[in-house]
């Protein structure tokens, strides 16, 4: 699967801790980020809305700026 890189900074987000036992809202945020299972990594273009989502579940994920 080839993805075109958009202009701007790209963030690589990895789920490192299970959302089991956390609120429905945090689980929904993890799913909205596209994370399906442990150690699953997705890439997103940096935006203020994305940064807000990452802040809400920062204890469950690892973020690498590229």
PQR file with spaces between the fields and no chain letter, atoms N, CA, C, O and H, PARSE charges and radii, in Angstrom:
ATOM       1  N    UNK     1       0.833   -1.175    0.000 -0.4000 1.5000
ATOM       2  CA   UNK     1       0.000    0.000    0.000 -0.0000 2.0000
ATOM       3  C    UNK     1       0.876    1.237    0.000  0.5500 1.7000
ATOM       4  O    UNK     1       1.542    1.543    0.989 -0.5500 1.4000
ATOM       5  N    UNK     2       0.868    1.922   -1.088 -0.4000 1.5000
ATOM       6  CA   UNK     2       1.658    3.137   -1.193 -0.0000 2.0000
ATOM       7  C    UNK     2       0.812    4.332   -0.807  0.5500 1.7000
ATOM       8  O    UNK     2      -0.290    4.519   -1.324 -0.5500 1.4000
ATOM       9  H    UNK     2       0.327    1.673   -1.891  0.4000 1.0000
ATOM      10  N    UNK     3       1.334    5.146    0.109 -0.4000 1.5000
ATOM      11  CA   UNK     3       0.635    6.355    0.532 -0.0000 2.0000
ATOM      12  C    UNK     3       1.401    7.557    0.015  0.5500 1.7000
ATOM      13  O    UNK     3       2.631    7.596    0.044 -0.5500 1.4000
ATOM      14  H    UNK     3       2.229    4.995    0.529  0.4000 1.0000
ATOM      15  N    UNK     4       0.645    8.536   -0.458 -0.4000 1.5000
ATOM      16  CA   UNK     4       1.281    9.786   -0.848 -0.0000 2.0000
ATOM      17  C    UNK     4       1.501   10.623    0.390  0.5500 1.7000
ATOM      18  O    UNK     4       0.600   10.755    1.219 -0.5500 1.4000
ATOM      19  H    UNK     4      -0.354    8.505   -0.481  0.4000 1.0000
ATOM      20  N    UNK     5       2.669   11.184    0.526 -0.4000 1.5000
ATOM      21  CA   UNK     5       2.969   12.043    1.670 -0.0000 2.0000
ATOM      22  C    UNK     5       2.468   13.446    1.379  0.5500 1.7000
ATOM      23  O    UNK     5       2.830   14.050    0.370 -0.5500 1.4000
ATOM      24  H    UNK     5       3.401   11.077   -0.148  0.4000 1.0000
ATOM      25  N    UNK     6       1.645   13.948    2.260 -0.4000 1.5000
ATOM      26  CA   UNK     6       1.125   15.302    2.122 -0.0000 2.0000
ATOM      27  C    UNK     6       2.176   16.304    2.600  0.5500 1.7000
ATOM      28  O    UNK     6       3.088   15.972    3.358 -0.5500 1.4000
ATOM      29  H    UNK     6       1.352   13.457    3.080  0.4000 1.0000
ATOM      30  N    UNK     7       2.016   17.524    2.135 -0.4000 1.5000
ATOM      31  CA   UNK     7       2.931   18.574    2.579 -0.0000 2.0000
ATOM      32  C    UNK     7       2.720   18.826    4.061  0.5500 1.7000
ATOM      33  O    UNK     7       1.584   18.824    4.534 -0.5500 1.4000
ATOM      34  H    UNK     7       1.276   17.794    1.519  0.4000 1.0000
ATOM      35  N    UNK     8       3.777   19.038    4.782 -0.4000 1.5000
ATOM      36  CA   UNK     8       3.676   19.270    6.220 -0.0000 2.0000
ATOM      37  C    UNK     8       4.280   18.134    7.004  0.5500 1.7000
ATOM      38  O    UNK     8       4.771   17.155    6.442 -0.5500 1.4000
ATOM      39  H    UNK     8       4.700   19.039    4.398  0.4000 1.0000
ATOM      40  N    UNK     9       4.235   18.281    8.312 -0.4000 1.5000
ATOM      41  CA   UNK     9       4.840   17.305    9.204 -0.0000 2.0000
ATOM      42  C    UNK     9       3.954   16.068    9.336  0.5500 1.7000
ATOM      43  O    UNK     9       2.729   16.174    9.384 -0.5500 1.4000
ATOM      44  H    UNK     9       3.836   19.077    8.768  0.4000 1.0000
ATOM      45  N    UNK    10       4.575   14.917    9.393 -0.4000 1.5000
ATOM      46  CA   UNK    10       3.851   13.663    9.572 -0.0000 2.0000
ATOM      47  C    UNK    10       4.148   13.118   10.960  0.5500 1.7000
ATOM      48  O    UNK    10       5.281   13.186   11.437 -0.5500 1.4000
ATOM      49  H    UNK    10       5.570   14.831    9.354  0.4000 1.0000
ATOM      50  N    UNK    11       3.123   12.578   11.600 -0.4000 1.5000
ATOM      51  CA   UNK    11       3.271   11.975   12.920 -0.0000 2.0000
ATOM      52  C    UNK    11       2.988   10.483   12.811  0.5500 1.7000
ATOM      53  O    UNK    11       2.009   10.071   12.188 -0.5500 1.4000
ATOM      54  H    UNK    11       2.203   12.522   11.213  0.4000 1.0000
ATOM      55  N    UNK    12       3.845    9.686   13.416 -0.4000 1.5000
ATOM      56  CA   UNK    12       3.652    8.245   13.460 -0.0000 2.0000
ATOM      57  C    UNK    12       3.150    7.907   14.865  0.5500 1.7000
ATOM      58  O    UNK    12       3.840    8.158   15.854 -0.5500 1.4000
ATOM      59  H    UNK    12       4.640   10.021   13.923  0.4000 1.0000
ATOM      60  N    UNK    13       1.947    7.339   14.947 -0.4000 1.5000
ATOM      61  CA   UNK    13       1.295    7.070   16.225 -0.0000 2.0000
ATOM      62  C    UNK    13       1.193    5.556   16.413  0.5500 1.7000
ATOM      63  O    UNK    13       0.722    4.850   15.522 -0.5500 1.4000
ATOM      64  H    UNK    13       1.386    7.136   14.144  0.4000 1.0000
ATOM      65  N    UNK    14       1.635    5.057   17.578 -0.4000 1.5000
ATOM      66  CA   UNK    14       1.615    3.632   17.897 -0.0000 2.0000
ATOM      67  C    UNK    14       0.867    3.409   19.199  0.5500 1.7000
ATOM      68  O    UNK    14       1.094    4.114   20.182 -0.5500 1.4000
ATOM      69  H    UNK    14       2.017    5.631   18.302  0.4000 1.0000
ATOM      70  N    UNK    15      -0.024    2.430   19.205 -0.4000 1.5000
ATOM      71  CA   UNK    15      -0.747    2.064   20.424 -0.0000 2.0000
ATOM      72  C    UNK    15       0.147    1.143   21.245  0.5500 1.7000
ATOM      73  O    UNK    15       0.472    0.040   20.804 -0.5500 1.4000
ATOM      74  H    UNK    15      -0.209    1.858   18.406  0.4000 1.0000
ATOM      75  N    UNK    16       0.549    1.588   22.444 -0.4000 1.5000
ATOM      76  CA   UNK    16       1.471    0.812   23.272 -0.0000 2.0000
ATOM      77  C    UNK    16       0.822    0.265   24.536  0.5500 1.7000
ATOM      78  O    UNK    16       1.406   -0.573   25.223 -0.5500 1.4000
ATOM      79  H    UNK    16       0.285    2.484   22.802  0.4000 1.0000
ATOM      80  N    UNK    17      -0.396    0.742   24.849 -0.4000 1.5000
ATOM      81  CA   UNK    17      -1.105    0.252   26.028 -0.0000 2.0000
ATOM      82  C    UNK    17      -2.564    0.062   25.653  0.5500 1.7000
ATOM      83  O    UNK    17      -3.131    0.879   24.928 -0.5500 1.4000
ATOM      84  H    UNK    17      -0.871    1.423   24.291  0.4000 1.0000
ATOM      85  N    UNK    18      -3.169   -1.001   26.138 -0.4000 1.5000
ATOM      86  CA   UNK    18      -4.546   -1.325   25.802 -0.0000 2.0000
ATOM      87  C    UNK    18      -5.518   -0.315   26.409  0.5500 1.7000
ATOM      88  O    UNK    18      -5.343    0.111   27.551 -0.5500 1.4000
ATOM      89  H    UNK    18      -2.707   -1.664   26.727  0.4000 1.0000
ATOM      90  N    UNK    19      -6.547    0.070   25.640 -0.4000 1.5000
ATOM      91  CA   UNK    19      -7.562    0.975   26.171 -0.0000 2.0000
ATOM      92  C    UNK    19      -8.613    0.268   27.037  0.5500 1.7000
ATOM      93  O    UNK    19      -9.550    0.909   27.511 -0.5500 1.4000
ATOM      94  H    UNK    19      -6.689   -0.276   24.713  0.4000 1.0000
ATOM      95  N    UNK    20      -8.466   -1.031   27.246 -0.4000 1.5000
ATOM      96  CA   UNK    20      -9.389   -1.765   28.110 -0.0000 2.0000
ATOM      97  C    UNK    20      -9.292   -1.191   29.520  0.5500 1.7000
ATOM      98  O    UNK    20      -8.195   -1.019   30.051 -0.5500 1.4000
ATOM      99  H    UNK    20      -7.705   -1.552   26.861  0.4000 1.0000
ATOM     100  N    UNK    21     -10.430   -0.901   30.116 -0.4000 1.5000
ATOM     101  CA   UNK    21     -10.451   -0.353   31.456 -0.0000 2.0000
ATOM     102  C    UNK    21     -10.489    1.162   31.492  0.5500 1.7000
ATOM     103  O    UNK    21     -10.574    1.751   32.570 -0.5500 1.4000
ATOM     104  H    UNK    21     -11.321   -1.041   29.684  0.4000 1.0000
ATOM     105  N    UNK    22     -10.428    1.804   30.335 -0.4000 1.5000
ATOM     106  CA   UNK    22     -10.523    3.255   30.251 -0.0000 2.0000
ATOM     107  C    UNK    22     -11.917    3.639   29.765  0.5500 1.7000
ATOM     108  O    UNK    22     -12.714    2.771   29.409 -0.5500 1.4000
ATOM     109  H    UNK    22     -10.359    1.326   29.460  0.4000 1.0000
ATOM     110  N    UNK    23     -12.207    4.921   29.750 -0.4000 1.5000
ATOM     111  CA   UNK    23     -13.547    5.381   29.410 -0.0000 2.0000
ATOM     112  C    UNK    23     -13.891    5.113   27.942  0.5500 1.7000
ATOM     113  O    UNK    23     -13.009    4.937   27.102 -0.5500 1.4000
ATOM     114  H    UNK    23     -11.560    5.626   30.038  0.4000 1.0000
ATOM     115  N    UNK    24     -15.192    5.088   27.658 -0.4000 1.5000
ATOM     116  CA   UNK    24     -15.648    4.893   26.279 -0.0000 2.0000
ATOM     117  C    UNK    24     -15.126    5.996   25.376  0.5500 1.7000
ATOM     118  O    UNK    24     -14.814    5.766   24.207 -0.5500 1.4000
ATOM     119  H    UNK    24     -15.909    5.232   28.341  0.4000 1.0000
ATOM     120  N    UNK    25     -15.034    7.185   25.927 -0.4000 1.5000
ATOM     121  CA   UNK    25     -14.559    8.325   25.150 -0.0000 2.0000
ATOM     122  C    UNK    25     -13.096    8.137   24.719  0.5500 1.7000
ATOM     123  O    UNK    25     -12.736    8.450   23.584 -0.5500 1.4000
ATOM     124  H    UNK    25     -15.287    7.372   26.877  0.4000 1.0000
ATOM     125  N    UNK    26     -12.263    7.627   25.626 -0.4000 1.5000
ATOM     126  CA   UNK    26     -10.861    7.380   25.278 -0.0000 2.0000
ATOM     127  C    UNK    26     -10.746    6.235   24.280  0.5500 1.7000
ATOM     128  O    UNK    26      -9.918    6.290   23.370 -0.5500 1.4000
ATOM     129  H    UNK    26     -12.556    7.372   26.547  0.4000 1.0000
ATOM     130  N    UNK    27     -11.565    5.199   24.438 -0.4000 1.5000
ATOM     131  CA   UNK    27     -11.569    4.088   23.478 -0.0000 2.0000
ATOM     132  C    UNK    27     -11.965    4.589   22.097  0.5500 1.7000
ATOM     133  O    UNK    27     -11.367    4.194   21.096 -0.5500 1.4000
ATOM     134  H    UNK    27     -12.238    5.154   25.177  0.4000 1.0000
ATOM     135  N    UNK    28     -12.975    5.461   22.040 -0.4000 1.5000
ATOM     136  CA   UNK    28     -13.427    6.018   20.770 -0.0000 2.0000
ATOM     137  C    UNK    28     -12.345    6.871   20.119  0.5500 1.7000
ATOM     138  O    UNK    28     -12.206    6.868   18.896 -0.5500 1.4000
ATOM     139  H    UNK    28     -13.460    5.782   22.853  0.4000 1.0000
ATOM     140  N    UNK    29     -11.590    7.589   20.915 -0.4000 1.5000
ATOM     141  CA   UNK    29     -10.500    8.416   20.390 -0.0000 2.0000
ATOM     142  C    UNK    29      -9.415    7.544   19.774  0.5500 1.7000
ATOM     143  O    UNK    29      -8.892    7.859   18.705 -0.5500 1.4000
ATOM     144  H    UNK    29     -11.703    7.592   21.909  0.4000 1.0000
ATOM     145  N    UNK    30      -9.076    6.450   20.447 -0.4000 1.5000
ATOM     146  CA   UNK    30      -8.075    5.515   19.915 -0.0000 2.0000
ATOM     147  C    UNK    30      -8.545    4.952   18.577  0.5500 1.7000
ATOM     148  O    UNK    30      -7.764    4.866   17.630 -0.5500 1.4000
ATOM     149  H    UNK    30      -9.501    6.194   21.315  0.4000 1.0000
ATOM     150  N    UNK    31      -9.822    4.568   18.498 -0.4000 1.5000
ATOM     151  CA   UNK    31     -10.359    4.028   17.248 -0.0000 2.0000
ATOM     152  C    UNK    31     -10.378    5.088   16.153  0.5500 1.7000
ATOM     153  O    UNK    31     -10.087    4.794   14.993 -0.5500 1.4000
ATOM     154  H    UNK    31     -10.457    4.638   19.267  0.4000 1.0000
ATOM     155  N    UNK    32     -10.721    6.323   16.521 -0.4000 1.5000
ATOM     156  CA   UNK    32     -10.762    7.418   15.552 -0.0000 2.0000
ATOM     157  C    UNK    32      -9.381    7.723   14.988  0.5500 1.7000
ATOM     158  O    UNK    32      -9.255    8.201   13.861 -0.5500 1.4000
ATOM     159  H    UNK    32     -10.957    6.563   17.463  0.4000 1.0000
ATOM     160  N    UNK    33      -8.355    7.446   15.770 -0.4000 1.5000
ATOM     161  CA   UNK    33      -6.983    7.613   15.284 -0.0000 2.0000
ATOM     162  C    UNK    33      -6.598    6.508   14.301  0.5500 1.7000
ATOM     163  O    UNK    33      -5.567    6.597   13.635 -0.5500 1.4000
ATOM     164  H    UNK    33      -8.457    7.057   16.685  0.4000 1.0000
ATOM     165  N    UNK    34      -7.425    5.475   14.213 -0.4000 1.5000
ATOM     166  CA   UNK    34      -7.153    4.375   13.284 -0.0000 2.0000
ATOM     167  C    UNK    34      -6.373    3.245   13.910  0.5500 1.7000
ATOM     168  O    UNK    34      -5.887    2.365   13.200 -0.5500 1.4000
ATOM     169  H    UNK    34      -8.263    5.404   14.754  0.4000 1.0000
ATOM     170  N    UNK    35      -6.240    3.247   15.225 -0.4000 1.5000
ATOM     171  CA   UNK    35      -5.479    2.210   15.923 -0.0000 2.0000
ATOM     172  C    UNK    35      -6.410    1.056   16.277  0.5500 1.7000
ATOM     173  O    UNK    35      -7.426    1.257   16.942 -0.5500 1.4000
ATOM     174  H    UNK    35      -6.635    3.962   15.802  0.4000 1.0000
ATOM     175  N    UNK    36      -6.072   -0.134   15.843 -0.4000 1.5000
ATOM     176  CA   UNK    36      -6.946   -1.292   16.001 -0.0000 2.0000
ATOM     177  C    UNK    36      -6.472   -2.270   17.070  0.5500 1.7000
ATOM     178  O    UNK    36      -7.292   -2.888   17.749 -0.5500 1.4000
ATOM     179  H    UNK    36      -5.246   -0.298   15.304  0.4000 1.0000
ATOM     180  N    UNK    37      -5.178   -2.414   17.223 -0.4000 1.5000
ATOM     181  CA   UNK    37      -4.640   -3.426   18.135 -0.0000 2.0000
ATOM     182  C    UNK    37      -3.303   -2.932   18.693  0.5500 1.7000
ATOM     183  O    UNK    37      -2.749   -1.934   18.233 -0.5500 1.4000
ATOM     184  H    UNK    37      -4.512   -1.911   16.672  0.4000 1.0000
ATOM     185  N    UNK    38      -2.811   -3.645   19.678 -0.4000 1.5000
ATOM     186  CA   UNK    38      -1.539   -3.286   20.306 -0.0000 2.0000
ATOM     187  C    UNK    38      -0.410   -3.269   19.264  0.5500 1.7000
ATOM     188  O    UNK    38      -0.371   -4.108   18.364 -0.5500 1.4000
ATOM     189  H    UNK    38      -3.261   -4.456   20.052  0.4000 1.0000
ATOM     190  N    UNK    39       0.484   -2.320   19.399 -0.4000 1.5000
ATOM     191  CA   UNK    39       1.646   -2.137   18.522 -0.0000 2.0000
ATOM     192  C    UNK    39       1.272   -1.822   17.076  0.5500 1.7000
ATOM     193  O    UNK    39       2.107   -1.945   16.179 -0.5500 1.4000
ATOM     194  H    UNK    39       0.452   -1.639   20.130  0.4000 1.0000
ATOM     195  N    UNK    40       0.023   -1.417   16.842 -0.4000 1.5000
ATOM     196  CA   UNK    40      -0.410   -0.982   15.517 -0.0000 2.0000
ATOM     197  C    UNK    40       0.048    0.461   15.329  0.5500 1.7000
ATOM     198  O    UNK    40      -0.126    1.289   16.223 -0.5500 1.4000
ATOM     199  H    UNK    40      -0.656   -1.317   17.570  0.4000 1.0000
ATOM     200  N    UNK    41       0.627    0.763   14.182 -0.4000 1.5000
ATOM     201  CA   UNK    41       1.151    2.097   13.904 -0.0000 2.0000
ATOM     202  C    UNK    41       0.435    2.694   12.700  0.5500 1.7000
ATOM     203  O    UNK    41       0.226    2.021   11.691 -0.5500 1.4000
ATOM     204  H    UNK    41       0.769    0.090   13.456  0.4000 1.0000
ATOM     205  N    UNK    42       0.065    3.954   12.817 -0.4000 1.5000
ATOM     206  CA   UNK    42      -0.552    4.687   11.716 -0.0000 2.0000
ATOM     207  C    UNK    42       0.152    6.032   11.576  0.5500 1.7000
ATOM     208  O    UNK    42       0.758    6.529   12.525 -0.5500 1.4000
ATOM     209  H    UNK    42       0.235    4.501   13.636  0.4000 1.0000
ATOM     210  N    UNK    43       0.064    6.617   10.379 -0.4000 1.5000
ATOM     211  CA   UNK    43       0.653    7.916   10.119 -0.0000 2.0000
ATOM     212  C    UNK    43      -0.444    8.924    9.860  0.5500 1.7000
ATOM     213  O    UNK    43      -1.406    8.638    9.148 -0.5500 1.4000
ATOM     214  H    UNK    43      -0.429    6.213    9.608  0.4000 1.0000
ATOM     215  N    UNK    44      -0.298   10.113   10.443 -0.4000 1.5000
ATOM     216  CA   UNK    44      -1.252   11.197   10.261 -0.0000 2.0000
ATOM     217  C    UNK    44      -0.502   12.481    9.958  0.5500 1.7000
ATOM     218  O    UNK    44       0.635   12.665   10.392 -0.5500 1.4000
ATOM     219  H    UNK    44       0.484   10.346   11.021  0.4000 1.0000
ATOM     220  N    UNK    45      -1.147   13.372    9.209 -0.4000 1.5000
ATOM     221  CA   UNK    45      -0.593   14.702    8.974 -0.0000 2.0000
ATOM     222  C    UNK    45      -0.906   15.546   10.196  0.5500 1.7000
ATOM     223  O    UNK    45      -2.026   15.519   10.707 -0.5500 1.4000
ATOM     224  H    UNK    45      -2.071   13.223    8.856  0.4000 1.0000
ATOM     225  N    UNK    46       0.074   16.286   10.660 -0.4000 1.5000
ATOM     226  CA   UNK    46      -0.056   17.091   11.868 -0.0000 2.0000
ATOM     227  C    UNK    46      -1.105   18.180   11.695  0.5500 1.7000
ATOM     228  O    UNK    46      -1.132   18.875   10.679 -0.5500 1.4000
ATOM     229  H    UNK    46       0.983   16.307   10.246  0.4000 1.0000
ATOM     230  N    UNK    47      -1.975   18.324   12.703 -0.4000 1.5000
ATOM     231  CA   UNK    47      -2.980   19.388   12.726 -0.0000 2.0000
ATOM     232  C    UNK    47      -3.364   19.654   14.182  0.5500 1.7000
ATOM     233  O    UNK    47      -3.115   18.818   15.051 -0.5500 1.4000
ATOM     234  H    UNK    47      -1.954   17.760   13.529  0.4000 1.0000
ATOM     235  N    UNK    48      -3.961   20.794   14.447 -0.4000 1.5000
ATOM     236  CA   UNK    48      -4.381   21.082   15.827 -0.0000 2.0000
ATOM     237  C    UNK    48      -5.409   20.085   16.350  0.5500 1.7000
ATOM     238  O    UNK    48      -5.359   19.712   17.522 -0.5500 1.4000
ATOM     239  H    UNK    48      -4.163   21.473   13.742  0.4000 1.0000
ATOM     240  N    UNK    49      -6.334   19.650   15.509 -0.4000 1.5000
ATOM     241  CA   UNK    49      -7.349   18.678   15.933 -0.0000 2.0000
ATOM     242  C    UNK    49      -6.696   17.346   16.300  0.5500 1.7000
ATOM     243  O    UNK    49      -7.066   16.721   17.294 -0.5500 1.4000
ATOM     244  H    UNK    49      -6.374   19.953   14.557  0.4000 1.0000
ATOM     245  N    UNK    50      -5.734   16.922   15.504 -0.4000 1.5000
ATOM     246  CA   UNK    50      -5.019   15.674   15.788 -0.0000 2.0000
ATOM     247  C    UNK    50      -4.234   15.791   17.088  0.5500 1.7000
ATOM     248  O    UNK    50      -4.222   14.858   17.892 -0.5500 1.4000
ATOM     249  H    UNK    50      -5.434   17.430   14.697  0.4000 1.0000
ATOM     250  N    UNK    51      -3.579   16.928   17.301 -0.4000 1.5000
ATOM     251  CA   UNK    51      -2.806   17.123   18.530 -0.0000 2.0000
ATOM     252  C    UNK    51      -3.704   17.033   19.767  0.5500 1.7000
ATOM     253  O    UNK    51      -3.286   16.502   20.796 -0.5500 1.4000
ATOM     254  H    UNK    51      -3.589   17.686   16.648  0.4000 1.0000
ATOM     255  N    UNK    52      -4.921   17.544   19.675 -0.4000 1.5000
ATOM     256  CA   UNK    52      -5.867   17.452   20.781 -0.0000 2.0000
ATOM     257  C    UNK    52      -6.235   16.016   21.087  0.5500 1.7000
ATOM     258  O    UNK    52      -6.322   15.628   22.252 -0.5500 1.4000
ATOM     259  H    UNK    52      -5.260   17.975   18.839  0.4000 1.0000
ATOM     260  N    UNK    53      -6.453   15.216   20.034 -0.4000 1.5000
ATOM     261  CA   UNK    53      -6.773   13.798   20.215 -0.0000 2.0000
ATOM     262  C    UNK    53      -5.606   13.067   20.870  0.5500 1.7000
ATOM     263  O    UNK    53      -5.802   12.252   21.772 -0.5500 1.4000
ATOM     264  H    UNK    53      -6.381   15.532   19.088  0.4000 1.0000
ATOM     265  N    UNK    54      -4.401   13.362   20.414 -0.4000 1.5000
ATOM     266  CA   UNK    54      -3.214   12.706   20.957 -0.0000 2.0000
ATOM     267  C    UNK    54      -3.012   13.055   22.425  0.5500 1.7000
ATOM     268  O    UNK    54      -2.574   12.216   23.212 -0.5500 1.4000
ATOM     269  H    UNK    54      -4.243   14.025   19.682  0.4000 1.0000
ATOM     270  N    UNK    55      -3.327   14.281   22.790 -0.4000 1.5000
ATOM     271  CA   UNK    55      -3.192   14.702   24.185 -0.0000 2.0000
ATOM     272  C    UNK    55      -4.144   13.925   25.087  0.5500 1.7000
ATOM     273  O    UNK    55      -3.779   13.554   26.203 -0.5500 1.4000
ATOM     274  H    UNK    55      -3.683   14.963   22.151  0.4000 1.0000
ATOM     275  N    UNK    56      -5.358   13.677   24.612 -0.4000 1.5000
ATOM     276  CA   UNK    56      -6.366   12.994   25.425 -0.0000 2.0000
ATOM     277  C    UNK    56      -6.003   11.541   25.720  0.5500 1.7000
ATOM     278  O    UNK    56      -6.413   11.001   26.748 -0.5500 1.4000
ATOM     279  H    UNK    56      -5.654   13.979   23.706  0.4000 1.0000
ATOM     280  N    UNK    57      -5.243   10.903   24.836 -0.4000 1.5000
ATOM     281  CA   UNK    57      -4.880    9.490   25.045 -0.0000 2.0000
ATOM     282  C    UNK    57      -3.366    9.307   25.088  0.5500 1.7000
ATOM     283  O    UNK    57      -2.857    8.250   24.716 -0.5500 1.4000
ATOM     284  H    UNK    57      -4.910   11.342   24.001  0.4000 1.0000
ATOM     285  N    UNK    58      -2.648   10.329   25.537 -0.4000 1.5000
ATOM     286  CA   UNK    58      -1.177   10.293   25.537 -0.0000 2.0000
ATOM     287  C    UNK    58      -0.616    9.167   26.403  0.5500 1.7000
ATOM     288  O    UNK    58       0.505    8.711   26.175 -0.5500 1.4000
ATOM     289  H    UNK    58      -3.062   11.188   25.838  0.4000 1.0000
ATOM     290  N    UNK    59      -1.385    8.716   27.392 -0.4000 1.5000
ATOM     291  CA   UNK    59      -0.927    7.644   28.273 -0.0000 2.0000
ATOM     292  C    UNK    59      -1.053    6.263   27.602  0.5500 1.7000
ATOM     293  O    UNK    59      -0.581    5.270   28.156 -0.5500 1.4000
ATOM     294  H    UNK    59      -2.295    9.086   27.577  0.4000 1.0000
ATOM     295  N    UNK    60      -1.673    6.191   26.438 -0.4000 1.5000
ATOM     296  CA   UNK    60      -1.867    4.912   25.737 -0.0000 2.0000
ATOM     297  C    UNK    60      -1.034    4.790   24.461  0.5500 1.7000
ATOM     298  O    UNK    60      -0.927    3.701   23.898 -0.5500 1.4000
ATOM     299  H    UNK    60      -2.056    6.998   25.989  0.4000 1.0000
ATOM     300  N    UNK    61      -0.451    5.876   24.007 -0.4000 1.5000
ATOM     301  CA   UNK    61       0.207    5.876   22.704 -0.0000 2.0000
ATOM     302  C    UNK    61       1.645    6.378   22.780  0.5500 1.7000
ATOM     303  O    UNK    61       2.075    6.957   23.777 -0.5500 1.4000
ATOM     304  H    UNK    61      -0.537    6.761   24.464  0.4000 1.0000
ATOM     305  N    UNK    62       2.373    6.134   21.685 -0.4000 1.5000
ATOM     306  CA   UNK    62       3.711    6.702   21.490 -0.0000 2.0000
ATOM     307  C    UNK    62       3.674    7.460   20.164  0.5500 1.7000
ATOM     308  O    UNK    62       3.173    6.941   19.167 -0.5500 1.4000
ATOM     309  H    UNK    62       2.023    5.664   20.875  0.4000 1.0000
ATOM     310  N    UNK    63       4.200    8.679   20.148 -0.4000 1.5000
ATOM     311  CA   UNK    63       4.164    9.527   18.956 -0.0000 2.0000
ATOM     312  C    UNK    63       5.586    9.842   18.537  0.5500 1.7000
ATOM     313  O    UNK    63       6.419   10.231   19.356 -0.5500 1.4000
ATOM     314  H    UNK    63       4.608    9.101   20.958  0.4000 1.0000
ATOM     315  N    UNK    64       5.857    9.666   17.234 -0.4000 1.5000
ATOM     316  CA   UNK    64       7.161    9.993   16.668 -0.0000 2.0000
ATOM     317  C    UNK    64       6.931   11.000   15.554  0.5500 1.7000
ATOM     318  O    UNK    64       6.148   10.743   14.640 -0.5500 1.4000
ATOM     319  H    UNK    64       5.181    9.349   16.569  0.4000 1.0000
ATOM     320  N    UNK    65       7.605   12.144   15.618 -0.4000 1.5000
ATOM     321  CA   UNK    65       7.485   13.163   14.579 -0.0000 2.0000
ATOM     322  C    UNK    65       8.469   12.854   13.463  0.5500 1.7000
ATOM     323  O    UNK    65       9.626   12.510   13.704 -0.5500 1.4000
ATOM     324  H    UNK    65       8.242   12.352   16.361  0.4000 1.0000
ATOM     325  N    UNK    66       7.982   12.985   12.242 -0.4000 1.5000
ATOM     326  CA   UNK    66       8.848   12.733   11.078 -0.0000 2.0000
ATOM     327  C    UNK    66       8.872   13.917   10.159  0.5500 1.7000
ATOM     328  O    UNK    66       9.546   13.885    9.129 -0.5500 1.4000
ATOM     329  H    UNK    66       7.042   13.264   12.046  0.4000 1.0000
